Structures are given as C-alpha cells and as structure tokens.
Amino acid sequence: MTNNLLPLLGTAFLLGALHGVTPDEHTWPITLSYAIGGASGRRGLQAGVLFSAAFTVQRAIASELAYLALAPLLASGTFNSVVDLVVGIVMAVSGAYILRLGRELHLTEWFERLLHRGFHLQGGEVAYQTLDTGGAPIPVRMTLIHGFVAGWGTGAFAVIIYTVLAPAMPNAALAFLPGLLFGLGTMLVQGLAGLLIGAWMHRRGYGEAVMNYVAREVSGRTLLGGGLLFAVWGSVQLFAPALAGPLDTGLPTGIGIPNLDFINAGLVLVVVIVAGIAVSSFVRAVRRARTVCPPECFPEATPTR
C-alpha cells in the first residue's frame, strides 16, 4: 500500500509546487500584496508561509470531502462564483484597512482635492504634500483568512486533486493527504516568493518613513482594487452565467500547463492586479515620496562624507 501511495502523494506535492509558480488568480495577488507590505525578506517569507498554511488546511479538508463524493459540489460554477465574491470582499476590506491602518478611510481624496482647487479653499493641498508614515505594521496574520477562503476556489489543479488523487486513496482516514501535500508544495514556492519579494523591497534603500508609506500604498491598493475586481467577477458569474461562461473558458494558448493553458478571466485578473494595480501603485507611491520627502528619506541617494 505504501508503495502505491508514494507516487500519488509525490504527484500531489509537485502539482502544488507548480501551482505556486503559475499565476493563479487568488494566490499571487494576495502573497504579493502582503510580501510588499512586510517590506523585508523575513516578513515576506512569513506572508507566503502563513497564506499557504491556511490554504493547506483548506485543501486537506476539501480533499477529504472529495473522497466522500462531494467533488461535484466543490467544482460547481455557483460554488466557485460565491468563492470569488467572498474572496473579493475580504481582499477589498483588508486593503481599505491597510491603507489607513484602522483610521478613517478616505476613498475620495481625488474628489476632495478637486473641490479644494475648484473653490480655491486655503490649505486644501497641505494634506497631499505630506507623507502619512504612521500606523502599526501591516498585520501579516490577515493572510491566514485569505489563504483559507481563497483555497475553496476550484481551478485545474484542484480538479486533479478532487477527481483523481483523493478518490485513489485507500480509505477515508488517508483521503486528506493529497490536499495536504498539494498545499505543502504550494507553501514551499509561495514562501520563497514572499522571501524574495520582501527582500527586494528592503533592498530598494528607502528610509523607514518612505518604506512604510510605499509598503502600505502598494499592498493596500492592490488588495482593495483586486478585491473589487474579484467581487465584480464573482457577481457576473452568479447573475450573468451566460456572459461569464465564455470569459471563464477563454482562448487556448497551446501551453500544456494549468493556469497557462488558456487566456481566460482568471489570467486576465492576475495580469491586471499584479502588473497593473501593484506596479502602478508602486511607481506612483515612490514618485510621490520623492516629491514630498527630503533627500534624507532615501539613504541610497544621500551623499556620504
């Protein structure tokens, strides 16, 4: 029995590692957001591991449920639409919280600034010429919630776990193992990704004030914007399935790797959130910091004597 289990569990682990590499619409945007928010290799590693740990628990539970003949429910379109909607709401709320770290949240700063300019109010630009660097560190433990909720989404990798590997287990007592090994494979890659992203942020050479500001802006806006997109997509799937169906299927790419085999809504969401919102937020935050902050905020640019 052991000899038969090892190839199956090894396959589950390798699939999990591949899942951690490919641009999954739930995994990468969340890990990226918190790794950048941590602004260090250690906290980036922590973000990737915590997210994947909660994801691993969820996937082990789902693997057990699939063995108990609940795979059709886990793979149903309605179930996954609800998951996308819930993930989006959790992301958006977390992003809004991070942007202000518990303080009053102004989502209409552009409108307030326009009013100040239009009516020539005094002092209207003062708030926008300073950098809000206060607040507590971004709570990386929030990734636990994201990992557990996002894991319920059923993509191509999950289908293999639920319909092939979990049913192949000899009994219900071992049915959780494919999901567990799959989650551990994802944890290995996502932990490394978080480490590298956080270390990259730390090596930018920004001072603590700029680091706090940039980390909060990028992670907060990525989660907020990405969360709103997920919520909209989940709503479209729920209430307009005829429209969502072709978008979810997408166009074949000829690449025989799940998550890369089709250009579909999931892949587009990853590109928009990571390459669009995250990158543009980073550029905007650094540019504003360089405009507002004195040279001392950027130690790498300060001449040494």
TILUM-245002 format. One record per residue (C-alpha): chain; residue in three letters; x negated, y, z negated. Coordinates in pm, whole numbers, plus 50000, padded with zeros to 5 digits. Example, Ala and Ser with C-alpha at 12.3 -4.5 7.8 and 13.67 -1.06 7.14 Angstrom:
2
<pt chaine="A" residu="Ala" x="48770" y="49550" z="49220"/>
<pt chaine="A" residu="Ser" x="48633" y="49894" z="49286"/>
end
This chain:
305
<pt chaine="A" residu="Met" x="50000" y="50000" z="50000"/>
<pt chaine="A" residu="Thr" x="49718" y="50238" z="49911"/>
<pt chaine="A" residu="Asn" x="49551" y="50184" z="50248"/>
<pt chaine="A" residu="Asn" x="49875" y="50273" z="50425"/>
<pt chaine="A" residu="Leu" x="49929" y="50586" z="50213"/>
<pt chaine="A" residu="Leu" x="49587" y="50743" z="50261"/>
<pt chaine="A" residu="Pro" x="49624" y="50820" z="50635"/>
<pt chaine="A" residu="Leu" x="49971" y="50967" z="50575"/>
<pt chaine="A" residu="Leu" x="49855" y="51187" z="50287"/>
<pt chaine="A" residu="Gly" x="49541" y="51286" z="50475"/>
<pt chaine="A" residu="Thr" x="49758" y="51392" z="50767"/>
<pt chaine="A" residu="Ala" x="49977" y="51598" z="50533"/>
<pt chaine="A" residu="Phe" x="49670" y="51776" z="50391"/>
<pt chaine="A" residu="Leu" x="49529" y="51851" z="50738"/>
<pt chaine="A" residu="Leu" x="49866" y="51980" z="50856"/>
<pt chaine="A" residu="Gly" x="49875" y="52208" z="50551"/>
<pt chaine="A" residu="Ala" x="49529" y="52344" z="50631"/>
<pt chaine="A" residu="Leu" x="49636" y="52405" z="50993"/>
<pt chaine="A" residu="His" x="49950" y="52575" z="50864"/>
<pt chaine="A" residu="Gly" x="49730" y="52806" z="50657"/>
<pt chaine="A" residu="Val" x="49531" y="52905" z="50967"/>
<pt chaine="A" residu="Thr" x="49809" y="52960" z="51219"/>
<pt chaine="A" residu="Pro" x="50014" y="53282" z="51200"/>
<pt chaine="A" residu="Asp" x="50314" y="53164" z="51002"/>
<pt chaine="A" residu="Glu" x="50572" y="53443" z="50969"/>
<pt chaine="A" residu="His" x="50601" y="53401" z="50591"/>
<pt chaine="A" residu="Thr" x="50251" y="53304" z="50481"/>
<pt chaine="A" residu="Trp" x="50016" y="53554" z="50641"/>
<pt chaine="A" residu="Pro" x="50206" y="53883" z="50589"/>
<pt chaine="A" residu="Ile" x="50251" y="53814" z="50216"/>
<pt chaine="A" residu="Thr" x="49898" y="53688" z="50149"/>
<pt chaine="A" residu="Leu" x="49751" y="53979" z="50348"/>
<pt chaine="A" residu="Ser" x="49959" y="54232" z="50156"/>
<pt chaine="A" residu="Tyr" x="49858" y="54114" z="49812"/>
<pt chaine="A" residu="Ala" x="49495" y="54044" z="49905"/>
<pt chaine="A" residu="Ile" x="49456" y="54402" z="50030"/>
<pt chaine="A" residu="Gly" x="49641" y="54526" z="49724"/>
<pt chaine="A" residu="Gly" x="49395" y="54344" z="49499"/>
<pt chaine="A" residu="Ala" x="49107" y="54531" z="49667"/>
<pt chaine="A" residu="Ser" x="48849" y="54273" z="49556"/>
<pt chaine="A" residu="Gly" x="48744" y="53923" z="49653"/>
<pt chaine="A" residu="Arg" x="48843" y="53779" z="49316"/>
<pt chaine="A" residu="Arg" x="49195" y="53925" z="49321"/>
<pt chaine="A" residu="Gly" x="49231" y="53838" z="49689"/>
<pt chaine="A" residu="Leu" x="49145" y="53477" z="49607"/>
<pt chaine="A" residu="Gln" x="49392" y="53491" z="49320"/>
<pt chaine="A" residu="Ala" x="49664" y="53621" z="49552"/>
<pt chaine="A" residu="Gly" x="49610" y="53343" z="49806"/>
<pt chaine="A" residu="Val" x="49594" y="53068" z="49543"/>
<pt chaine="A" residu="Leu" x="49898" y="53187" z="49344"/>
<pt chaine="A" residu="Phe" x="50111" y="53222" z="49655"/>
<pt chaine="A" residu="Ser" x="50006" y="52877" z="49775"/>
<pt chaine="A" residu="Ala" x="50051" y="52720" z="49431"/>
<pt chaine="A" residu="Ala" x="50417" y="52822" z="49418"/>
<pt chaine="A" residu="Phe" x="50451" y="52720" z="49782"/>
<pt chaine="A" residu="Thr" x="50301" y="52378" z="49694"/>
<pt chaine="A" residu="Val" x="50555" y="52322" z="49416"/>
<pt chaine="A" residu="Gln" x="50838" y="52412" z="49652"/>
<pt chaine="A" residu="Arg" x="50710" y="52190" z="49930"/>
<pt chaine="A" residu="Ala" x="50671" y="51893" z="49693"/>
<pt chaine="A" residu="Ile" x="51034" y="51939" z="49580"/>
<pt chaine="A" residu="Ala" x="51153" y="51967" z="49940"/>
<pt chaine="A" residu="Ser" x="50956" y="51656" z="50038"/>
<pt chaine="A" residu="Glu" x="51136" y="51463" z="49764"/>
<pt chaine="A" residu="Leu" x="51472" y="51599" z="49879"/>
<pt chaine="A" residu="Ala" x="51393" y="51500" z="50238"/>
<pt chaine="A" residu="Tyr" x="51324" y="51143" z="50125"/>
<pt chaine="A" residu="Leu" x="51668" y="51149" z="49959"/>
<pt chaine="A" residu="Ala" x="51825" y="51220" z="50303"/>
<pt chaine="A" residu="Leu" x="51856" y="51599" z="50268"/>
<pt chaine="A" residu="Ala" x="51622" y="51678" z="50560"/>
<pt chaine="A" residu="Pro" x="51913" y="51784" z="50790"/>
<pt chaine="A" residu="Leu" x="52015" y="52048" z="50534"/>
<pt chaine="A" residu="Leu" x="51661" y="52182" z="50497"/>
<pt chaine="A" residu="Ala" x="51623" y="52210" z="50874"/>
<pt chaine="A" residu="Ser" x="51965" y="52364" z="50943"/>
<pt chaine="A" residu="Gly" x="51979" y="52704" z="51109"/>
<pt chaine="A" residu="Thr" x="52211" y="52852" z="50847"/>
<pt chaine="A" residu="Phe" x="51985" y="52745" z="50562"/>
<pt chaine="A" residu="Asn" x="51679" y="52900" z="50727"/>
<pt chaine="A" residu="Ser" x="51868" y="53219" z="50806"/>
<pt chaine="A" residu="Val" x="51951" y="53259" z="50438"/>
<pt chaine="A" residu="Val" x="51584" y="53194" z="50352"/>
<pt chaine="A" residu="Asp" x="51469" y="53467" z="50591"/>
<pt chaine="A" residu="Leu" x="51723" y="53708" z="50445"/>
<pt chaine="A" residu="Val" x="51623" y="53632" z="50084"/>
<pt chaine="A" residu="Val" x="51251" y="53646" z="50165"/>
<pt chaine="A" residu="Gly" x="51305" y="53982" z="50333"/>
<pt chaine="A" residu="Ile" x="51489" y="54125" z="50034"/>
<pt chaine="A" residu="Val" x="51224" y="54002" z="49790"/>
<pt chaine="A" residu="Met" x="50945" y="54145" z="50009"/>
<pt chaine="A" residu="Ala" x="51118" y="54481" z="50050"/>
<pt chaine="A" residu="Val" x="51192" y="54520" z="49679"/>
<pt chaine="A" residu="Ser" x="50833" y="54425" z="49593"/>
<pt chaine="A" residu="Gly" x="50696" y="54669" z="49850"/>
<pt chaine="A" residu="Ala" x="50911" y="54952" z="49718"/>
<pt chaine="A" residu="Tyr" x="50796" y="54877" z="49364"/>
<pt chaine="A" residu="Ile" x="50429" y="54864" z="49463"/>
<pt chaine="A" residu="Leu" x="50446" y="55195" z="49649"/>
<pt chaine="A" residu="Arg" x="50546" y="55370" z="49328"/>
<pt chaine="A" residu="Leu" x="50449" y="55104" z="49072"/>
<pt chaine="A" residu="Gly" x="50768" y="55139" z="48875"/>
<pt chaine="A" residu="Arg" x="50807" y="55515" z="48915"/>
<pt chaine="A" residu="Glu" x="51083" y="55690" z="49107"/>
<pt chaine="A" residu="Leu" x="51062" y="55587" z="49471"/>
<pt chaine="A" residu="His" x="51097" y="55846" z="49745"/>
<pt chaine="A" residu="Leu" x="51165" y="55677" z="50078"/>
<pt chaine="A" residu="Thr" x="51244" y="56008" z="50248"/>
<pt chaine="A" residu="Glu" x="50922" y="56204" z="50196"/>
<pt chaine="A" residu="Trp" x="50915" y="56297" z="50567"/>
<pt chaine="A" residu="Phe" x="51265" y="56448" z="50536"/>
<pt chaine="A" residu="Glu" x="51176" y="56638" z="50218"/>
<pt chaine="A" residu="Arg" x="50865" y="56775" z="50385"/>
<pt chaine="A" residu="Leu" x="51070" y="56882" z="50688"/>
<pt chaine="A" residu="Leu" x="51315" y="57069" z="50464"/>
<pt chaine="A" residu="His" x="51032" y="57249" z="50286"/>
<pt chaine="A" residu="Arg" x="50883" y="57358" z="50616"/>
<pt chaine="A" residu="Gly" x="51217" y="57449" z="50774"/>
<pt chaine="A" residu="Phe" x="51330" y="57667" z="50485"/>
<pt chaine="A" residu="His" x="50981" y="57800" z="50405"/>
<pt chaine="A" residu="Leu" x="51003" y="57685" z="50044"/>
<pt chaine="A" residu="Gln" x="50699" y="57760" z="49833"/>
<pt chaine="A" residu="Gly" x="50489" y="57474" z="49708"/>
<pt chaine="A" residu="Gly" x="50651" y="57221" z="49933"/>
<pt chaine="A" residu="Glu" x="50320" y="57086" z="50064"/>
<pt chaine="A" residu="Val" x="50143" y="57060" z="49730"/>
<pt chaine="A" residu="Ala" x="50260" y="56707" z="49660"/>
<pt chaine="A" residu="Tyr" x="50144" y="56595" z="50002"/>
<pt chaine="A" residu="Gln" x="49795" y="56742" z="49962"/>
<pt chaine="A" residu="Thr" x="49711" y="56527" z="49661"/>
<pt chaine="A" residu="Leu" x="49644" y="56157" z="49630"/>
<pt chaine="A" residu="Asp" x="49860" y="55955" z="49391"/>
<pt chaine="A" residu="Thr" x="49598" y="55723" z="49243"/>
<pt chaine="A" residu="Gly" x="49761" y="55647" z="48910"/>
<pt chaine="A" residu="Gly" x="49961" y="55348" z="48803"/>
<pt chaine="A" residu="Ala" x="49886" y="54997" z="48690"/>
<pt chaine="A" residu="Pro" x="49711" y="54741" z="48913"/>
<pt chaine="A" residu="Ile" x="49936" y="54569" z="49162"/>
<pt chaine="A" residu="Pro" x="50078" y="54263" z="48983"/>
<pt chaine="A" residu="Val" x="49942" y="53972" z="49186"/>
<pt chaine="A" residu="Arg" x="50161" y="53729" z="48991"/>
<pt chaine="A" residu="Met" x="50451" y="53852" z="49205"/>
<pt chaine="A" residu="Thr" x="50311" y="53623" z="49475"/>
<pt chaine="A" residu="Leu" x="50446" y="53328" z="49277"/>
<pt chaine="A" residu="Ile" x="50801" y="53438" z="49352"/>
<pt chaine="A" residu="His" x="50720" y="53495" z="49718"/>
<pt chaine="A" residu="Gly" x="50550" y="53158" z="49754"/>
<pt chaine="A" residu="Phe" x="50839" y="52961" z="49608"/>
<pt chaine="A" residu="Val" x="51109" y="53146" z="49803"/>
<pt chaine="A" residu="Ala" x="50925" y="53161" z="50136"/>
<pt chaine="A" residu="Gly" x="50841" y="52791" z="50123"/>
<pt chaine="A" residu="Trp" x="51203" y="52696" z="50182"/>
<pt chaine="A" residu="Gly" x="51177" y="52818" z="50540"/>
<pt chaine="A" residu="Thr" x="51155" y="52518" z="50773"/>
<pt chaine="A" residu="Gly" x="50911" y="52552" z="51062"/>
<pt chaine="A" residu="Ala" x="50748" y="52297" z="51289"/>
<pt chaine="A" residu="Phe" x="50507" y="52178" z="51018"/>
<pt chaine="A" residu="Ala" x="50784" y="52133" z="50763"/>
<pt chaine="A" residu="Val" x="50988" y="51929" z="51009"/>
<pt chaine="A" residu="Ile" x="50699" y="51680" z="51037"/>
<pt chaine="A" residu="Ile" x="50679" y="51653" z="50658"/>
<pt chaine="A" residu="Tyr" x="51055" y="51612" z="50613"/>
<pt chaine="A" residu="Thr" x="51132" y="51378" z="50901"/>
<pt chaine="A" residu="Val" x="50814" y="51170" z="50940"/>
<pt chaine="A" residu="Leu" x="50582" y="51171" z="50638"/>
<pt chaine="A" residu="Ala" x="50823" y="51191" z="50344"/>
<pt chaine="A" residu="Pro" x="51053" y="50911" z="50473"/>
<pt chaine="A" residu="Ala" x="50743" y="50694" z="50524"/>
<pt chaine="A" residu="Met" x="50669" y="50692" z="50151"/>
<pt chaine="A" residu="Pro" x="50732" y="50350" z="49990"/>
<pt chaine="A" residu="Asn" x="50963" y="50481" z="49717"/>
<pt chaine="A" residu="Ala" x="51121" y="50793" z="49569"/>
<pt chaine="A" residu="Ala" x="50855" y="50817" z="49298"/>
<pt chaine="A" residu="Leu" x="50591" y="50897" z="49563"/>
<pt chaine="A" residu="Ala" x="50807" y="51093" z="49806"/>
<pt chaine="A" residu="Phe" x="50682" y="51429" z="49676"/>
<pt chaine="A" residu="Leu" x="50319" y="51354" z="49772"/>
<pt chaine="A" residu="Pro" x="50332" y="51463" z="50141"/>
<pt chaine="A" residu="Gly" x="50469" y="51801" z="50040"/>
<pt chaine="A" residu="Leu" x="50214" y="51831" z="49759"/>
<pt chaine="A" residu="Leu" x="49918" y="51751" z="49989"/>
<pt chaine="A" residu="Phe" x="50056" y="51982" z="50255"/>
<pt chaine="A" residu="Gly" x="50073" y="52264" z="50001"/>
<pt chaine="A" residu="Leu" x="49720" y="52195" z="49877"/>
<pt chaine="A" residu="Gly" x="49589" y="52214" z="50234"/>
<pt chaine="A" residu="Thr" x="49760" y="52549" z="50277"/>
<pt chaine="A" residu="Met" x="49619" y="52664" z="49941"/>
<pt chaine="A" residu="Leu" x="49263" y="52587" z="50050"/>
<pt chaine="A" residu="Val" x="49288" y="52806" z="50359"/>
<pt chaine="A" residu="Gln" x="49500" y="53084" z="50212"/>
<pt chaine="A" residu="Gly" x="49277" y="53110" z="49905"/>
<pt chaine="A" residu="Leu" x="48975" y="53152" z="50132"/>
<pt chaine="A" residu="Ala" x="49164" y="53404" z="50346"/>
<pt chaine="A" residu="Gly" x="49260" y="53606" z="50039"/>
<pt chaine="A" residu="Leu" x="48900" y="53599" z="49918"/>
<pt chaine="A" residu="Leu" x="48766" y="53729" z="50250"/>
<pt chaine="A" residu="Ile" x="49035" y="53997" z="50290"/>
<pt chaine="A" residu="Gly" x="48989" y="54124" z="49934"/>
<pt chaine="A" residu="Ala" x="48610" y="54124" z="49971"/>
<pt chaine="A" residu="Trp" x="48642" y="54314" z="50299"/>
<pt chaine="A" residu="Met" x="48849" y="54581" z="50122"/>
<pt chaine="A" residu="His" x="48593" y="54604" z="49842"/>
<pt chaine="A" residu="Arg" x="48305" y="54645" z="50088"/>
<pt chaine="A" residu="Arg" x="48465" y="54949" z="50252"/>
<pt chaine="A" residu="Gly" x="48265" y="55153" z="49999"/>
<pt chaine="A" residu="Tyr" x="48557" y="55369" z="49888"/>
<pt chaine="A" residu="Gly" x="48564" y="55518" z="49542"/>
<pt chaine="A" residu="Glu" x="48810" y="55384" z="49285"/>
<pt chaine="A" residu="Ala" x="49064" y="55661" z="49349"/>
<pt chaine="A" residu="Val" x="49073" y="55601" z="49724"/>
<pt chaine="A" residu="Met" x="49073" y="55223" z="49675"/>
<pt chaine="A" residu="Asn" x="49378" y="55242" z="49450"/>
<pt chaine="A" residu="Tyr" x="49561" y="55464" z="49695"/>
<pt chaine="A" residu="Val" x="49476" y="55267" z="50012"/>
<pt chaine="A" residu="Ala" x="49549" y="54930" z="49847"/>
<pt chaine="A" residu="Arg" x="49889" y="55043" z="49725"/>
<pt chaine="A" residu="Glu" x="49985" y="55211" z="50053"/>
<pt chaine="A" residu="Val" x="49891" y="54916" z="50275"/>
<pt chaine="A" residu="Ser" x="50030" y="54638" z="50057"/>
<pt chaine="A" residu="Gly" x="50344" y="54830" z="49965"/>
<pt chaine="A" residu="Arg" x="50430" y="54943" z="50315"/>
<pt chaine="A" residu="Thr" x="50352" y="54602" z="50465"/>
<pt chaine="A" residu="Leu" x="50584" y="54428" z="50220"/>
<pt chaine="A" residu="Leu" x="50853" y="54695" z="50248"/>
<pt chaine="A" residu="Gly" x="50850" y="54720" z="50627"/>
<pt chaine="A" residu="Gly" x="50802" y="54347" z="50677"/>
<pt chaine="A" residu="Gly" x="51075" y="54270" z="50427"/>
<pt chaine="A" residu="Leu" x="51325" y="54494" z="50606"/>
<pt chaine="A" residu="Leu" x="51239" y="54323" z="50936"/>
<pt chaine="A" residu="Phe" x="51290" y="53979" z="50781"/>
<pt chaine="A" residu="Ala" x="51620" y="54086" z="50628"/>
<pt chaine="A" residu="Val" x="51741" y="54216" z="50964"/>
<pt chaine="A" residu="Trp" x="51628" y="53899" z="51143"/>
<pt chaine="A" residu="Gly" x="51795" y="53679" z="50881"/>
<pt chaine="A" residu="Ser" x="52118" y="53878" z="50921"/>
<pt chaine="A" residu="Val" x="52106" y="53842" z="51301"/>
<pt chaine="A" residu="Gln" x="52058" y="53466" z="51264"/>
<pt chaine="A" residu="Leu" x="52353" y="53443" z="51027"/>
<pt chaine="A" residu="Phe" x="52602" y="53667" z="51202"/>
<pt chaine="A" residu="Ala" x="52491" y="53651" z="51567"/>
<pt chaine="A" residu="Pro" x="52353" y="53299" z="51619"/>
<pt chaine="A" residu="Ala" x="52418" y="53313" z="51994"/>
<pt chaine="A" residu="Leu" x="52181" y="53609" z="52019"/>
<pt chaine="A" residu="Ala" x="51924" y="53472" z="51774"/>
<pt chaine="A" residu="Gly" x="51903" y="53125" z="51930"/>
<pt chaine="A" residu="Pro" x="51704" y="53213" z="52244"/>
<pt chaine="A" residu="Leu" x="51483" y="53452" z="52046"/>
<pt chaine="A" residu="Asp" x="51409" y="53180" z="51792"/>
<pt chaine="A" residu="Thr" x="51322" y="52929" z="52067"/>
<pt chaine="A" residu="Gly" x="51109" y="53170" z="52265"/>
<pt chaine="A" residu="Leu" x="50881" y="53106" z="52560"/>
<pt chaine="A" residu="Pro" x="50630" y="52817" z="52576"/>
<pt chaine="A" residu="Thr" x="50261" y="52910" z="52569"/>
<pt chaine="A" residu="Gly" x="50116" y="52570" z="52663"/>
<pt chaine="A" residu="Ile" x="49921" y="52560" z="52333"/>
<pt chaine="A" residu="Gly" x="49989" y="52233" z="52154"/>
<pt chaine="A" residu="Ile" x="49967" y="52379" z="51804"/>
<pt chaine="A" residu="Pro" x="50276" y="52456" z="51591"/>
<pt chaine="A" residu="Asn" x="50333" y="52831" z="51539"/>
<pt chaine="A" residu="Leu" x="50131" y="52898" z="51855"/>
<pt chaine="A" residu="Asp" x="50322" y="52678" z="52100"/>
<pt chaine="A" residu="Phe" x="50596" y="52935" z="52159"/>
<pt chaine="A" residu="Ile" x="50615" y="53313" z="52170"/>
<pt chaine="A" residu="Asn" x="50926" y="53347" z="51958"/>
<pt chaine="A" residu="Ala" x="51077" y="53573" z="51695"/>
<pt chaine="A" residu="Gly" x="50856" y="53427" z="51420"/>
<pt chaine="A" residu="Leu" x="50533" y="53500" z="51606"/>
<pt chaine="A" residu="Val" x="50653" y="53848" z="51702"/>
<pt chaine="A" residu="Leu" x="50732" y="53921" z="51337"/>
<pt chaine="A" residu="Val" x="50378" y="53824" z="51236"/>
<pt chaine="A" residu="Val" x="50222" y="54046" z="51502"/>
<pt chaine="A" residu="Val" x="50443" y="54344" z="51419"/>
<pt chaine="A" residu="Ile" x="50393" y="54313" z="51042"/>
<pt chaine="A" residu="Val" x="50020" y="54234" z="51037"/>
<pt chaine="A" residu="Ala" x="49888" y="54414" z="51347"/>
<pt chaine="A" residu="Gly" x="50149" y="54688" z="51344"/>
<pt chaine="A" residu="Ile" x="50255" y="54786" z="50994"/>
<pt chaine="A" residu="Ala" x="49947" y="54673" z="50798"/>
<pt chaine="A" residu="Val" x="49683" y="54810" z="51036"/>
<pt chaine="A" residu="Ser" x="49863" y="55140" z="51098"/>
<pt chaine="A" residu="Ser" x="49920" y="55184" z="50723"/>
<pt chaine="A" residu="Phe" x="49550" y="55125" z="50658"/>
<pt chaine="A" residu="Val" x="49440" y="55378" z="50921"/>
<pt chaine="A" residu="Arg" x="49693" y="55635" z="50801"/>
<pt chaine="A" residu="Ala" x="49601" y="55592" z="50433"/>
<pt chaine="A" residu="Val" x="49226" y="55623" z="50494"/>
<pt chaine="A" residu="Arg" x="49275" y="55923" z="50721"/>
<pt chaine="A" residu="Arg" x="49486" y="56100" z="50462"/>
<pt chaine="A" residu="Ala" x="49239" y="56014" z="50187"/>
<pt chaine="A" residu="Arg" x="48952" y="56162" z="50390"/>
<pt chaine="A" residu="Thr" x="49157" y="56478" z="50446"/>
<pt chaine="A" residu="Val" x="49259" y="56528" z="50085"/>
<pt chaine="A" residu="Cys" x="48975" y="56382" z="49878"/>
<pt chaine="A" residu="Pro" x="48632" y="56543" z="49827"/>
<pt chaine="A" residu="Pro" x="48323" y="56356" z="49960"/>
<pt chaine="A" residu="Glu" x="48269" y="56203" z="49614"/>
<pt chaine="A" residu="Cys" x="48569" y="55978" z="49682"/>
<pt chaine="A" residu="Phe" x="48362" y="55798" z="49947"/>
<pt chaine="A" residu="Pro" x="48035" y="55687" z="49786"/>
<pt chaine="A" residu="Glu" x="47909" y="55534" z="50111"/>
<pt chaine="A" residu="Ala" x="47928" y="55878" z="50275"/>
<pt chaine="A" residu="Thr" x="47777" y="56074" z="49987"/>
<pt chaine="A" residu="Pro" x="47408" y="56162" z="50042"/>
<pt chaine="A" residu="Thr" x="47171" y="56014" z="49786"/>
<pt chaine="A" residu="Arg" x="46878" y="56201" z="49639"/>
end
